[in-house]
Amino acid sequence: MNRFLQLHLLTFYPPANLNRDDSGRPKSAVVGGAPRLRVSSQALKRAWRTSTVFTTALAGHMGTRTQRLGEQIVTHLVARGVAADAAMKIAREIIPVFGKAKPEKDSARTEQLAFISPEERAAAIELADRLAGGEKITVEANTVLRHTDTAADIAMFGRMLADNANFNREAAVQVAHAITTHRVTVEDDYYTAVDDLKTPAEDAGAGFVGEAAFGSGVFYLYLCIDRALLRRNLGGDADLAAIATAALVEAAATVSPRGKQNSFAAFGRAHYLLAEAGAAQPRTLAGAFARPVEGDGLMQPSITALSEFRTRLDRAYGLHDNQIAELDVLKGTGTLADIIGFVRGLGAVDA
């Protein structure tokens, strides 16, 4: 049974600052004793979830991460003619199932962000209507929250509800932080902005002077999809699970993090993508880059290091049963359509 689908991607990014730390510099990590650029899994998942790839393929099957569902309830009730203060009271009765309500009596927001499925939003609105109609209802978590639903992004990336842990969702997709396969030095760009209305008679200086950090490199990204858990999170819907998996593959290969893109336009696509399907315990191939890659171009040496490490690792552990599909831009072999076709061809897996 092909329970696990693992993806290994190598993507080149030109000078960029795709994911910043608290000081505004590119995130980094020391791996194998060498400094590397890093893009966090959170930044990657956010870029994928909000991409056109996801919103088109999964229209109607996307959750919403927000503190503001209560405000939507208030707006809905007021539009139906309920007094604003009564609408606020009803909203504050309902929103604690998603998280602790803010202490201000005139706020309908939760303290924490909550990942809410379309079904749960609809249930909350329906409950608000019933309360506004005068029904005596005790608001409980199981009145609104769901253990399974059709929110593909929640099924893939999971959620945590601190006050209602029974309705947490275990993520079916694990995403590693992307790291460069080689040593990287972060550089600084000294830039100026000129005041268009400054006259020649004034000083020749710029209106603004600043610095921006950036780096460039070949990034290795690993992610693993538990196909059985994904289907289970989606209530057994095999077709939706297949659509969600295909969308994730396409997004991982084509969607870039958004950090400082207006300044760098670093929209990269995977140069190499290896998809593996099988039942064996998943394993990252990041060990291929514990020793920084060197050589001309860095991409081909990275592909070679990845392939050789995979062969050696699988030989050592006797892992020979995985089905694979490859895309290699440098060789001109494989296409994204081939990879997606491979993924769809795996068929349904028992939930």
C-alpha positions as CSV (number, residue, x, y, z in Angstrom):
1,M,0.0,0.0,0.0
2,N,1.4,3.4,-1.0
3,R,0.6,5.1,2.3
4,F,3.3,7.7,2.2
5,L,4.1,10.1,-0.6
6,Q,7.4,11.8,-0.2
7,L,8.6,14.8,-2.2
8,H,12.2,16.0,-2.5
9,L,12.7,19.3,-4.4
10,L,15.8,21.3,-5.4
11,T,15.0,24.9,-6.3
12,F,17.3,27.7,-7.2
13,Y,16.5,31.2,-6.0
14,P,18.5,34.2,-7.2
15,P,19.3,37.1,-4.8
16,A,16.3,37.3,-2.5
17,N,15.0,37.7,1.1
18,L,12.2,35.1,0.9
19,N,11.7,34.6,4.7
20,R,12.9,37.2,7.2
21,D,14.0,36.9,10.8
22,D,13.1,39.4,13.5
23,S,15.9,41.7,12.4
24,G,14.8,41.7,8.7
25,R,17.6,39.5,7.5
26,P,17.1,36.2,5.6
27,K,16.5,33.3,8.0
28,S,19.4,31.0,8.3
29,A,20.7,27.8,10.0
30,V,24.1,26.2,10.6
31,V,24.1,22.7,9.1
32,G,27.1,20.5,9.0
33,G,29.1,23.4,10.5
34,A,28.3,25.7,7.6
35,P,25.9,28.7,7.4
36,R,22.9,28.1,5.1
37,L,19.9,30.1,4.1
38,R,16.6,28.7,5.4
39,V,12.9,29.1,4.6
40,S,10.6,28.0,7.4
41,S,7.9,25.5,6.8
42,Q,5.4,28.0,8.1
43,A,6.3,30.4,5.4
44,L,6.1,27.7,2.8
45,K,2.7,26.4,3.9
46,R,1.3,30.0,4.0
47,A,2.5,30.6,0.5
48,W,0.9,27.4,-0.8
49,R,-2.4,27.8,1.1
50,T,-2.9,31.3,-0.3
51,S,-1.7,30.6,-3.8
52,T,-3.9,30.5,-6.9
53,V,-3.1,26.8,-7.2
54,F,-4.8,26.0,-3.9
55,T,-7.7,28.5,-4.1
56,T,-8.6,27.3,-7.6
57,A,-8.2,23.5,-7.2
58,L,-9.8,23.5,-3.7
59,A,-12.5,26.2,-4.0
60,G,-15.1,25.6,-1.4
61,H,-12.8,23.2,0.5
62,M,-10.5,25.7,2.3
63,G,-10.5,26.6,5.9
64,T,-10.0,30.1,7.4
65,R,-7.4,30.9,10.0
66,T,-8.8,33.9,11.9
67,Q,-9.6,35.6,15.2
68,R,-12.6,37.3,13.7
69,L,-15.3,34.8,13.1
70,G,-17.3,36.5,15.9
71,E,-17.3,39.7,13.9
72,Q,-18.7,37.8,10.9
73,I,-21.5,36.5,13.2
74,V,-22.3,40.0,14.4
75,T,-22.4,41.4,10.8
76,H,-24.7,38.5,9.8
77,L,-27.1,39.0,12.6
78,V,-27.2,42.8,12.3
79,A,-28.0,42.4,8.6
80,R,-31.0,40.3,9.6
81,G,-32.2,43.1,11.9
82,V,-30.8,41.9,15.3
83,A,-29.8,44.8,17.5
84,A,-26.0,45.3,17.6
85,D,-25.7,44.7,21.4
86,A,-27.8,41.5,21.2
87,A,-25.7,40.3,18.2
88,M,-22.5,40.9,20.1
89,K,-23.8,39.0,23.1
90,I,-24.7,36.0,20.9
91,A,-21.3,36.1,19.2
92,R,-19.5,36.1,22.5
93,E,-21.5,33.0,23.5
94,I,-20.4,31.1,20.5
95,I,-16.8,32.0,19.9
96,P,-15.3,30.4,23.0
97,V,-15.6,27.0,21.3
98,F,-12.8,28.3,19.0
99,G,-10.7,30.0,21.6
100,K,-10.8,32.3,24.6
101,A,-12.8,35.5,23.9
102,K,-11.0,38.8,24.3
103,P,-11.9,40.4,27.6
104,E,-13.4,43.5,26.1
105,K,-17.2,43.3,26.1
106,D,-17.4,45.1,22.8
107,S,-15.0,42.6,21.1
108,A,-16.1,39.5,19.2
109,R,-12.6,38.3,18.5
110,T,-10.7,35.4,20.1
111,E,-7.4,35.7,21.7
112,Q,-5.9,33.1,19.4
113,L,-6.1,32.4,15.8
114,A,-8.4,29.4,15.0
115,F,-8.4,27.3,11.9
116,I,-12.1,27.0,11.0
117,S,-13.7,24.8,8.3
118,P,-16.5,25.9,6.0
119,E,-18.8,23.4,7.9
120,E,-17.9,24.9,11.2
121,R,-18.4,28.4,10.1
122,A,-21.9,27.4,8.7
123,A,-22.7,25.7,12.0
124,A,-21.7,28.8,14.0
125,I,-23.9,31.0,11.8
126,E,-26.9,28.6,12.1
127,L,-26.5,28.5,15.8
128,A,-26.4,32.3,16.0
129,D,-29.6,32.4,14.0
130,R,-31.3,30.0,16.4
131,L,-30.2,31.9,19.5
132,A,-31.4,35.2,17.9
133,G,-34.7,33.5,17.3
134,G,-35.1,32.9,21.0
135,E,-34.2,29.2,21.3
136,K,-32.7,28.2,24.6
137,I,-29.5,26.4,23.6
138,T,-26.4,25.5,25.6
139,V,-23.5,26.3,23.4
140,E,-21.1,23.3,23.5
141,A,-18.1,22.4,21.4
142,N,-19.7,19.5,19.6
143,T,-22.5,21.8,18.5
144,V,-20.1,23.6,16.2
145,L,-16.8,21.8,15.9
146,R,-16.2,18.8,13.6
147,H,-13.8,15.9,13.9
148,T,-13.7,15.6,10.0
149,D,-14.8,18.0,7.3
150,T,-14.0,19.0,3.8
151,A,-11.4,21.7,4.6
152,A,-8.4,20.2,2.7
153,D,-5.9,22.6,4.1
154,I,-6.8,21.8,7.7
155,A,-6.7,18.1,6.8
156,M,-3.2,18.5,5.4
157,F,-1.6,21.0,7.8
158,G,-3.6,20.2,11.0
159,R,-4.9,22.5,13.7
160,M,-4.7,23.0,17.5
161,L,-7.6,24.2,19.6
162,A,-6.1,24.7,23.1
163,D,-9.5,24.7,24.9
164,N,-11.1,21.9,22.8
165,A,-8.2,19.5,22.1
166,N,-10.6,16.6,21.2
167,F,-11.3,18.6,18.0
168,N,-7.6,19.1,17.1
169,R,-6.6,17.7,13.7
170,E,-3.3,15.8,13.3
171,A,-1.5,17.1,10.2
172,A,-1.4,14.6,7.3
173,V,1.5,16.6,5.7
174,Q,4.9,17.1,7.3
175,V,7.0,19.9,5.8
176,A,10.7,20.5,6.6
177,H,12.4,23.8,6.6
178,A,14.0,24.4,3.3
179,I,17.8,24.8,3.5
180,T,20.5,25.6,0.9
181,T,22.6,22.6,-0.1
182,H,25.8,24.7,0.2
183,R,27.4,27.3,2.3
184,V,25.9,30.8,1.9
185,T,27.1,34.3,3.0
186,V,24.3,36.8,3.5
187,E,25.1,40.1,1.7
188,D,23.9,43.6,2.3
189,D,22.4,45.9,-0.3
190,Y,23.1,49.6,0.3
191,Y,20.4,51.6,-1.5
192,T,19.1,55.1,-1.8
193,A,15.8,56.8,-2.8
194,V,15.9,60.1,-4.6
195,D,13.4,62.9,-3.9
196,D,11.8,63.7,-7.3
197,L,11.1,67.3,-6.2
198,K,14.6,68.2,-5.0
199,T,16.1,71.0,-7.1
200,P,19.6,71.2,-8.5
201,A,20.3,74.1,-6.1
202,E,19.9,71.8,-3.1
203,D,22.4,69.2,-1.9
204,A,23.0,66.2,-4.1
205,G,22.1,63.7,-1.4
206,A,19.3,61.2,-1.5
207,G,16.1,61.5,0.3
208,F,16.5,58.2,2.0
209,V,19.3,55.7,2.6
210,G,18.9,52.1,3.7
211,E,20.2,48.6,3.7
212,A,18.6,45.3,2.8
213,A,20.1,41.8,3.3
214,F,19.8,39.1,0.7
215,G,21.2,35.7,-0.3
216,S,21.0,33.2,-3.1
217,G,21.2,29.5,-3.4
218,V,19.9,26.0,-4.2
219,F,17.3,25.0,-1.6
220,Y,16.5,21.4,-0.7
221,L,12.9,20.9,0.4
222,Y,11.4,17.7,1.8
223,L,7.7,17.0,2.6
224,C,5.8,13.8,3.4
225,I,2.1,13.1,2.9
226,D,0.4,10.4,5.0
227,R,-2.2,9.6,2.4
228,A,-4.3,7.4,4.7
229,L,-4.5,10.1,7.4
230,L,-5.3,12.7,4.8
231,R,-8.3,10.7,3.6
232,R,-9.3,10.0,7.2
233,N,-9.2,13.7,8.0
234,L,-11.5,14.3,5.0
235,G,-14.1,11.9,6.3
236,G,-13.1,9.2,3.7
237,D,-13.4,11.4,0.6
238,A,-10.8,9.8,-1.7
239,D,-11.6,12.2,-4.6
240,L,-11.0,15.3,-2.5
241,A,-7.8,13.8,-1.0
242,A,-6.5,13.2,-4.6
243,I,-7.3,16.7,-5.6
244,A,-5.6,18.2,-2.5
245,T,-2.5,16.0,-3.0
246,A,-2.1,17.1,-6.6
247,A,-2.6,20.8,-5.6
248,L,0.1,20.4,-3.0
249,V,2.6,18.9,-5.4
250,E,2.0,21.6,-8.0
251,A,2.3,24.4,-5.3
252,A,5.5,22.9,-3.8
253,A,7.1,22.9,-7.3
254,T,5.9,26.3,-8.5
255,V,4.9,28.7,-5.7
256,S,7.6,30.8,-4.0
257,P,7.4,32.4,-0.6
258,R,6.4,36.1,-0.9
259,G,9.1,37.8,1.2
260,K,10.5,41.0,-0.4
261,Q,9.3,39.8,-3.9
262,N,8.6,43.3,-5.0
263,S,12.3,44.1,-4.5
264,F,13.8,40.8,-5.9
265,A,11.2,39.1,-8.1
266,A,12.7,35.7,-7.1
267,F,10.0,33.5,-8.4
268,G,11.7,30.1,-8.6
269,R,10.5,26.7,-9.8
270,A,11.9,23.4,-8.9
271,H,14.8,22.3,-11.1
272,Y,14.6,18.8,-9.7
273,L,11.6,16.9,-8.1
274,L,11.7,13.3,-6.9
275,A,8.3,11.8,-5.8
276,E,8.4,8.5,-3.9
277,A,5.4,6.4,-2.9
278,G,5.5,3.4,-0.6
279,A,4.6,1.9,2.8
280,A,8.1,2.1,4.4
281,Q,8.9,4.6,7.2
282,P,9.5,8.0,5.6
283,R,13.0,9.5,5.7
284,T,14.5,12.8,4.6
285,L,17.4,13.0,2.3
286,A,18.8,16.1,3.9
287,G,21.8,14.1,5.0
288,A,23.0,14.4,1.4
289,F,23.9,18.0,2.2
290,A,25.4,17.6,5.7
291,R,28.6,18.3,3.9
292,P,28.1,21.5,1.9
293,V,27.9,20.9,-1.9
294,E,30.6,22.6,-4.0
295,G,31.3,22.9,-7.7
296,D,30.2,24.8,-10.8
297,G,26.5,25.7,-10.9
298,L,25.7,24.0,-7.6
299,M,22.4,22.6,-9.0
300,Q,23.9,19.6,-10.8
301,P,26.2,18.7,-7.9
302,S,23.2,19.0,-5.6
303,I,21.2,16.6,-7.8
304,T,24.1,14.2,-7.9
305,A,24.6,14.3,-4.1
306,L,20.9,13.7,-3.5
307,S,20.7,10.7,-5.9
308,E,23.9,9.1,-4.5
309,F,22.8,9.5,-0.9
310,R,19.4,8.1,-1.6
311,T,20.9,5.0,-3.3
312,R,23.3,4.4,-0.4
313,L,20.7,5.0,2.3
314,D,18.2,2.6,0.7
315,R,20.9,0.0,0.1
316,A,21.8,0.1,3.8
317,Y,18.2,-0.2,5.0
318,G,16.9,-2.5,2.2
319,L,14.4,0.1,0.9
320,H,13.8,-0.9,-2.7
321,D,10.0,-1.1,-3.0
322,N,9.2,2.6,-3.4
323,Q,7.6,3.7,-6.7
324,I,9.3,6.9,-8.0
325,A,8.8,9.6,-10.6
326,E,11.4,12.3,-11.4
327,L,11.5,15.8,-13.0
328,D,14.9,17.0,-14.0
329,V,15.1,20.4,-15.7
330,L,18.8,20.2,-16.4
331,K,18.5,16.8,-18.1
332,G,15.2,17.7,-19.8
333,T,13.5,14.6,-18.4
334,G,10.1,14.5,-16.8
335,T,7.4,17.1,-16.4
336,L,5.2,18.4,-13.7
337,A,2.2,16.8,-15.5
338,D,4.1,13.5,-15.3
339,I,4.6,13.9,-11.5
340,I,0.9,14.8,-11.0
341,G,-0.1,11.9,-13.2
342,F,2.1,9.6,-11.1
343,V,0.5,10.9,-7.9
344,R,-3.1,10.5,-9.2
345,G,-2.2,7.0,-10.5
346,L,-1.4,5.8,-7.0
347,G,-5.2,5.5,-6.4
348,A,-7.1,5.5,-3.2
349,V,-5.6,4.3,0.1
350,D,-7.6,2.9,3.0
351,A,-8.4,5.5,5.6
